[in-house]
Structures are given as structure tokens and as C-alpha cells.
Amino acid sequence: MSLTDIEARIAAACKAHGRARDDVRLIAVSKQQPDARVRKVLQAGHRLFGENRVQEAAGKWPDWQAEFDGVELHLLGPLQSNKARQAMDLFDAIHSLDRPKLARALARLAQEIGHCPDIFVQVNTGAEPQKAGVLPDDADAFIADARALDLPVLGVMCIPPIDEDPRAHFTLLADIAARNGLAGLSMGMSDDFETAIGCGATHIRVGSALFGARGG
Ligand SMILES: *Cc1c(COP(=O)(O)O)cnc(C)c1O
């Protein structure tokens, strides 16, 4: 689907749910996509992209950032503490803060470097054992601790279980954000971004619907 088509769907969902189009940002998830597809979206004027892995992003984005002005890059996937410095150099936002050790590493580096990407705390809304993220019951304390470290916590992020209606998970995440005074809600992917917009998403992360199947 073209960027224009996705934009039209976002606009329609915003209209249907009484949201302002400017309140929802489209993160084009370019992980594992052929260069030509990403370049096409860059040439169409889109500037906000998401990647899952530091290494992959470091290999391809510096060249594009030299060629296209104003590219903003968000890290969506798990981050190892030993890659935190590289991530902070490369990314404008990190959506996957999920443990105290990583929070401390980011805080220490932020002091040293003098800046820090926007931070989203990942919440494992389905309490799935194999999935990253803090448990919903631990979210308030974890967010408070991250703020106490002076991390710029902008919001929360979730990836709902694949076999469940995402609505309950989006609502749970929105509740966590609201009671912690957080404006950012990173939720909604190719199959459910319209639902996420209806539940208050501020950052939707769309990959395959925009670029086509990964690795294709
Ligand atoms: C891959 C990925 C996406 C995009 O997934 P699609 O289903 O291709 O839209 C969004 N968020 C995260 C965290 C991802 O890893």
C-alpha cells in the first residue's frame, strides 16, 4: 500500500474518532525492508522511521540521513545495555525501555553525552512470558523510577498478543499513560492501527502494510 493510501486510512480513522490528524504520528517501520522500498517512502517526503535493531539501523540509516534532511529515527526493538551508547547516537526515541539496568545505563550516558532520546516504557500488557516489557502492575513504579533518573519519559508502548482483540490492551496502556501523566501512546501496527487511533494512539508503528512483506 502506498504512503498516500496509509495516510488516507489514518486521516479517516482520526476523523471517525474525533482525533486531530496532527496528534497521531506515523512511524514507518523499515526493518528488513529492501532499500528501494524505503527510498521510495523517503522520496515521497516521509521522515519518521522505526527500526528494531541497532546494528541494522546503523548499517543503513547514516547514508540516508546524509541524503535526506530531517529524518527522525525511532528504536522499537529490545535494547541491550552494551548497545545503549550507539542507540543514543542514532535514535531520536527509544520505545523499548523495560528494565532498571537499561534505565540506569541510559541515564548515565545521558549525563555524559548531554542529551537523551525520548523514552517510551514498554509494557507487556498481555503478561506474555516470552515478550519484553514491564508488567502492567509494575508500570507505575517503573515509570516513577525512570523519571527519578531524569530520563525524558514521553510515553508508553505495547505490542498486544497476536491472537487477542487488541482493544483491551490499547485501553490498558492508555489508562497507564493517563494515570502517570504521560502524553505518548505508542501502539497500533499494520493490522490494528485504526483501532489504536480510536483508543488514543499518538505513535502508530506501521511496517508491512506500508512497505509490503518483510524480506521481499
Ligand atoms: C515490526 C514491528 C512493527 C511493525 O509491524 P507490522 O505488522 O509490519 O506493521 C511495529 N512495532 C514493532 C515493535 C515491531 O517490531
The ligand as an SDF file (V2000), in Angstrom:
LIG
                    3D

 15 15  0  0  0  0  0  0  0  0999 V2000
    7.9270   -4.9540   13.2540 C   0  0  0  0  0  0  0  0  0  0  0  0
    7.3000   -4.0890   14.2440 C   0  0  0  0  0  0  0  0  0  0  0  0
    6.2400   -3.2480   13.8970 C   0  0  0  0  0  0  0  0  0  0  0  0
    5.6090   -3.1960   12.5150 C   0  0  0  0  0  0  0  0  0  0  0  0
    4.9160   -4.3790   12.2890 O   0  0  0  0  0  0  0  0  0  0  0  0
    3.9140   -4.5350   11.0110 P   0  0  0  0  0  0  0  0  0  0  0  0
    2.9900   -5.6140   11.4220 O   0  0  0  0  0  0  0  0  0  0  0  0
    4.7940   -4.9020    9.8670 O   0  0  0  0  0  0  0  0  0  0  0  0
    3.2610   -3.2300   10.8270 O   0  0  0  0  0  0  0  0  0  0  0  0
    5.7420   -2.4100   14.8710 C   0  0  0  0  0  0  0  0  0  0  0  0
    6.2300   -2.3950   16.1230 N   0  0  0  0  0  0  0  0  0  0  0  0
    7.2490   -3.1970   16.4900 C   0  0  0  0  0  0  0  0  0  0  0  0
    7.7590   -3.1380   17.8730 C   0  0  0  0  0  0  0  0  0  0  0  0
    7.7980   -4.0770   15.5700 C   0  0  0  0  0  0  0  0  0  0  0  0
    8.7840   -4.8840   15.9530 O   0  0  0  0  0  0  0  0  0  0  0  0
  1  2  1  0
  2  3  1  0
  2 14  2  0
  3  4  1  0
  3 10  2  0
  4  5  1  0
  5  6  1  0
  6  7  2  0
  6  8  1  0
  6  9  1  0
 10 11  1  0
 11 12  2  0
 12 13  1  0
 12 14  1  0
 14 15  1  0
M  END
$$$$
